[in-house]
Amino acid sequence: MTTANDTRPIIAITMGDASGVGPEIIMKALARADVHALCRPLVVGDATRLREAGAITGTGLAVAARAAPAEARFARGTVDCIDLGLIPAGHPFGQLSPVSGEAAYRYIERATRLVEAGEADAICTAPLSKEALHAAGHKYPGHTELLAHLTGTPEVSMMLVAPKLRVIHVTTHIGLMDAIRKIEPGLVERVIARGHATLVKAGIAEPRIGVCGINPHAGENGLFGQGEEEEKIIPAVRACRAKGWKVDGPLPADTLFFRAARGDFDLVVAMYHDQGHAPVKVMGLEAGVNITVGLPVIRTSVDHGTAFDIAGQGIADEGSLVEALRQASELAPRRGA
């Protein structure tokens, strides 16, 4: 039960796609004592679905449907759920569904409004299906772009955090040719700035930032590519150095990620989706966390998908969600502190 002087942040956990593993990993995570030591978890989803997931995973947790955060008791052994009642009982696991896509959108929308109203302190998202989201009529590439729309934020960045590695992306959910066209010095500089600010807030006073090139060997002085590094990246690096920041690049991505993993850099700036995602997922998919940088609300997420192939079997690993909750708790303000 919560008390008046409880400073743990209230984290709104969105249930994600109800047909995927989200409900299961939420129930597994909320059965852990270490999660409750970090925060006061408040699920935004469907109580019936969580009860079904609890039965599948054998967590033994009760689920209490709440209409508002003020009703939540935050007692160990009971999951507090802002119950939107959108998923019918017995809804199939592991199948693409516009019903689940619509519900996933509504969970994010409600959680965003709760944080904006001061009723929760951060958002932690379970995975959604982009296909299901689109099937429900919501044409967003993913959580990042959806949250930017809901908060009226013109530009945000995706940061992935894994053991020994942090990566922020200049571009994400667009094709490779489109990404190269989109990259320009102003965008690169803004992404570096968002990453720098996030790390400073997290307690790293002078972050060491390595910036990837676009081409193999970062162009190797014009041998590869058409001068993209000189045109699109170097001016941004120079501008950031002029601010006194420790920024190095453009550097060959293959060696930069190796150096970052051994501790030479606090953050890597990746130019496109797979350049940044592949190393993070090799380093630790189960413990990876996705942080949306630049929003007026704090948002972290698991770094894996809906896993329809194993949904409903109770075998999904909750490790990434636990780490996402830890990151959200660290970034969120402490209530009453």
SULQUI-V620548 format. One record per residue. PHI is phi in whole degrees, 0 to 359 (NA if undefined). D_FIRST is the distance of its C-alpha to the first C-alpha in whole Angstrom. Layout:
((PHI | D_FIRST) (PHI | D_FIRST))
This chain:
((NA | 0) (282 | 4) (235 | 7) (296 | 10) (260 | 12) (287 | 10) (264 | 13) (299 | 12) (292 | 14) (270 | 13) (255 | 15) (278 | 17) (259 | 18) (278 | 21) (285 | 22) (72 | 26) (283 | 29) (295 | 28) (273 | 31) (259 | 30) (273 | 28) (310 | 25) (301 | 23) (290 | 23) (290 | 23) (296 | 19) (297 | 18) (295 | 20) (295 | 18) (281 | 14) (274 | 15) (265 | 16) (295 | 14) (295 | 16) (292 | 15) (290 | 11) (289 | 12) (277 | 14) (205 | 12) (254 | 10) (281 | 12) (226 | 13) (281 | 16) (252 | 19) (184 | 21) (231 | 22) (297 | 19) (299 | 22) (294 | 23) (295 | 20) (296 | 20) (299 | 24) (293 | 23) (296 | 21) (293 | 24) (293 | 26) (271 | 24) (69 | 23) (284 | 19) (76 | 18) (275 | 15) (276 | 14) (236 | 14) (252 | 13) (284 | 16) (238 | 15) (271 | 18) (207 | 16) (303 | 13) (298 | 12) (277 | 11) (293 | 9) (256 | 5) (55 | 5) (264 | 4) (303 | 7) (96 | 10) (231 | 10) (267 | 12) (277 | 11) (230 | 15) (289 | 17) (268 | 19) (272 | 23) (59 | 25) (256 | 28) (253 | 28) (292 | 30) (302 | 29) (78 | 31) (306 | 32) (294 | 34) (276 | 32) (77 | 35) (233 | 37) (299 | 37) (214 | 36) (295 | 37) (298 | 34) (292 | 31) (296 | 33) (295 | 32) (297 | 29) (301 | 28) (297 | 30) (293 | 28) (297 | 24) (297 | 26) (300 | 27) (294 | 24) (298 | 22) (299 | 24) (294 | 24) (296 | 20) (291 | 21) (298 | 24) (275 | 22) (80 | 20) (271 | 17) (216 | 17) (253 | 18) (197 | 20) (243 | 21) (233 | 21) (253 | 24) (281 | 24) (290 | 28) (244 | 30) (259 | 34) (298 | 36) (297 | 39) (293 | 36) (300 | 35) (293 | 39) (297 | 40) (273 | 37) (95 | 40) (255 | 37) (271 | 40) (241 | 38) (294 | 38) (174 | 35) (303 | 31) (301 | 33) (290 | 35) (295 | 33) (293 | 31) (299 | 34) (296 | 35) (295 | 32) (260 | 31) (66 | 35) (264 | 36) (291 | 39) (207 | 39) (227 | 36) (231 | 36) (261 | 35) (244 | 34) (254 | 33) (236 | 32) (229 | 32) (306 | 33) (73 | 36) (206 | 36) (233 | 35) (225 | 37) (245 | 38) (253 | 40) (283 | 43) (228 | 43) (228 | 41) (271 | 41) (219 | 45) (297 | 48) (298 | 50) (296 | 53) (294 | 51) (297 | 49) (298 | 52) (293 | 53) (286 | 50) (295 | 49) (209 | 51) (305 | 51) (298 | 49) (295 | 46) (299 | 46) (297 | 46) (294 | 43) (293 | 41) (302 | 42) (296 | 40) (295 | 37) (295 | 36) (300 | 38) (297 | 35) (295 | 32) (291 | 33) (298 | 34) (297 | 30) (279 | 29) (105 | 31) (264 | 34) (296 | 37) (230 | 40) (299 | 39) (264 | 42) (242 | 42) (253 | 45) (250 | 46) (289 | 48) (279 | 51) (266 | 52) (268 | 55) (307 | 55) (59 | 56) (53 | 55) (86 | 58) (44 | 60) (55 | 62) (94 | 63) (291 | 64) (240 | 61) (85 | 60) (234 | 61) (80 | 60) (298 | 57) (298 | 55) (295 | 58) (278 | 57) (255 | 53) (245 | 52) (303 | 54) (301 | 54) (291 | 50) (297 | 50) (297 | 52) (296 | 50) (288 | 47) (296 | 49) (297 | 51) (276 | 47) (90 | 47) (278 | 45) (271 | 45) (237 | 46) (233 | 49) (149 | 50) (287 | 51) (240 | 51) (302 | 52) (299 | 48) (297 | 49) (282 | 50) (297 | 47) (294 | 44) (297 | 45) (295 | 46) (296 | 42) (294 | 41) (271 | 42) (111 | 41) (287 | 44) (227 | 42) (272 | 38) (207 | 39) (250 | 41) (260 | 42) (266 | 43) (274 | 46) (211 | 45) (311 | 42) (289 | 43) (301 | 45) (268 | 41) (289 | 39) (300 | 41) (297 | 41) (297 | 37) (287 | 37) (292 | 39) (290 | 37) (168 | 34) (298 | 33) (292 | 30) (249 | 29) (285 | 30) (227 | 28) (253 | 30) (242 | 29) (273 | 30) (256 | 32) (110 | 33) (282 | 31) (284 | 29) (241 | 26) (276 | 24) (220 | 25) (238 | 25) (206 | 26) (298 | 27) (253 | 30) (211 | 32) (267 | 32) (285 | 31) (50 | 33) (306 | 35) (293 | 37) (241 | 34) (297 | 31) (85 | 30) (257 | 31) (76 | 28) (252 | 29) (295 | 28) (275 | 27) (268 | 24) (302 | 25) (294 | 26) (293 | 23) (299 | 21) (294 | 23) (296 | 23) (294 | 19) (296 | 20) (296 | 23) (299 | 21) (294 | 18) (289 | 21) (276 | 23) (285 | 20) (291 | 20) (274 | 17) (291 | 16) (76 | 17) (278 | 19))
